[in-house]
């Protein structure tokens, strides 16, 4: 699938594209950002997602 600067890329898209291209998510982010495709901050996205995972009381 082709992307334009109007496309929204989420974590799932990054994982799937990285798998398809057999490269790291970090490299995929770099490739997408080079032509100006907006990609969310990977660290913040992961922190946010992990914050929604139920865990033990008192942390993991």
C-alpha positions as a printed NumPy array, in Angstrom:
array([[ 0.   ,  0.   ,  0.   ],
       [ 1.299,  3.426, -0.907],
       [ 1.347,  6.213,  1.654],
       [ 1.052,  9.971,  1.339],
       [ 1.547, 12.749,  3.867],
       [-2.215, 12.607,  4.495],
       [-2.059,  8.991,  5.755],
       [-2.079,  8.132,  9.433],
       [ 0.432,  5.477, 10.439],
       [-0.076,  3.627, 13.722],
       [ 1.967,  1.053, 15.617],
       [ 0.234, -1.858, 13.869],
       [ 1.095, -0.36 , 10.458],
       [ 4.728,  0.057, 11.51 ],
       [ 4.994, -3.528, 12.698],
       [ 3.371, -4.941,  9.56 ],
       [ 5.449, -2.804,  7.188],
       [ 8.644, -3.699,  9.045],
       [ 7.835, -7.393,  8.841],
       [ 7.037, -7.169,  5.142],
       [10.307, -5.345,  4.423],
       [12.298, -7.536,  6.851],
       [13.738, -4.537,  8.663],
       [13.5  , -2.886, 12.06 ],
       [10.64 , -0.659, 13.129],
       [13.154,  2.125, 13.727],
       [14.381,  1.925, 10.128],
       [10.813,  1.835,  8.811],
       [10.054,  5.009, 10.789],
       [13.12 ,  6.685,  9.255],
       [12.078,  5.68 ,  5.738],
       [ 8.54 ,  6.977,  6.246],
       [ 9.646, 10.274,  7.79 ],
       [12.153, 11.075,  5.026],
       [ 9.461, 12.045,  2.473],
       [ 7.372, 13.751,  5.18 ],
       [ 4.913, 11.02 ,  6.137],
       [ 3.876, 11.713,  9.742],
       [ 4.744,  8.863, 12.088],
       [ 3.93 ,  8.981, 15.806],
       [ 6.761,  8.985, 18.35 ],
       [ 7.512,  5.3  , 18.842],
       [ 8.575,  5.599, 22.498],
       [ 5.457,  7.521, 23.466],
       [ 3.215,  5.129, 21.54 ],
       [ 4.707,  2.12 , 23.335],
       [ 4.497,  3.768, 26.762],
       [ 0.872,  4.628, 26.149],
       [ 0.045,  1.101, 24.977],
       [ 1.852, -0.535, 27.902],
       [ 0.013,  1.752, 30.306],
       [-3.259,  0.155, 29.21 ],
       [-2.077, -3.422, 29.832],
       [-3.437, -4.775, 33.102],
       [-0.699, -5.712, 35.544],
       [-0.136, -6.597, 39.138],
       [-0.935, -4.083, 41.849],
       [ 2.226, -2.168, 42.627],
       [ 3.686, -2.44 , 39.144],
       [ 5.242, -5.146, 37.095]])
